[in-house]
Amino acid sequence: MSDPTSLAEVRARIDALDGELVRLLADRQALVRQAAAFKADEQAVRAPGRVEQVVQAVRERAVSAGLSPSVAEAVWRAMIAAFIDLELAEHRAGARQDEAGR
């Protein structure tokens, strides 16, 4: 890929990448929702050990890809926190439905 020749081209390429990222995040969200079905409680949703495992792997991949590991970590921690919030909300909603059905 050639270097962009204008700010407009840089922005257009960023916009295109953002579109791809949104699609990939939607795929990740679908998997997170599927994983939630296997988790028994909020501690399992939070899974701090798994979070650290994922962040460490991302930092290593970032180095290989030429991405700042600190940027990768910050992005992944924010993304993981948002997905944990989503999972917790769904987990709580499911627990309320279970209680209502009793």
N, C-alpha and C positions, 0 to 999 in steps of 0.2 A: 504494500500500500504506500502510495506516495505521501509526502508531507503535505499538510494543508497549506494553501497559499493565502488564506484570509481568515479573519476571525469568524466570519459567517460560515465558512467551511468547517472550522473547528467546532462551532456550535452545532452545526448540522450533524456532524459525526457523533458528538456527545448525545444529541437527541436520539439518534439511531441506536446507540448503545443503551441508552436509558430504556428504550422500547424493548430491547432484548432482555435487559435486567428485570423489567416488570414481568415479562413472560416467565423467566426463570424463577422469580420469587413466587409467582402464582403456582408453579409446579412444586416448589419447596413447601408452600403453605398446604397444598393438598396432602403431601406426605406427612407434614406435622399433624394435620388433623387425623390422619390414619394412625399415626403413632400414639396419639392421645387415647385412642380406644384401648390400647394395651396397658395404660398406666392406671394404677389403682388409686393414687392419691396425689395431693398437691406436691409433696416432696418428690414423687416420681416425675411430675411435670417439670419441676425446677431443675432436677438432676445436675447439681453443681459440678460433679465429677465429669459428666459428659460434656458440659459446657467448656470446661478447661481443656478437655481432650480435643474438642472441635477447634477451639481457638489456637491451640498449639499447632495442630495440623495446618490450619489456615496460615499461620505465620510462616511455617516452613514452605508452603506452596507459594506464598507471596514472594519470598526470596528468589525462588526458582523462576518466577514469572516477571521479576523486575518491579514488583510493587513494594512499597514501603511496608514492612511488617507492622509498624505501629498504625498505619492507616488501615490495613487489613483488619487488625485486631479491633480497632474502634468501630469499624463498619459492622463486623460480625457480632460484636457484643451488643450493639444497638439492634441489629436484626434479630438476634436470638432473644433479647429482652422483649421485643415486640411480639415475637411468636409465642414466647412463654405467657405473656399477658393474654393473647388470644386463646391459647390452650386452657389457661386457668379459667377464663370466662366460660368457655365451652364445658369444661369439667364441672364447674359450679352449676351451670344451667342443667346439665345432665343429672346432677345430684338432686336438684330441686324437682325435676321431672320424676325421678325415681321416688322421692318422698311423696309427691302428690299422687302417684299411682298406687300407693299403699293403702 
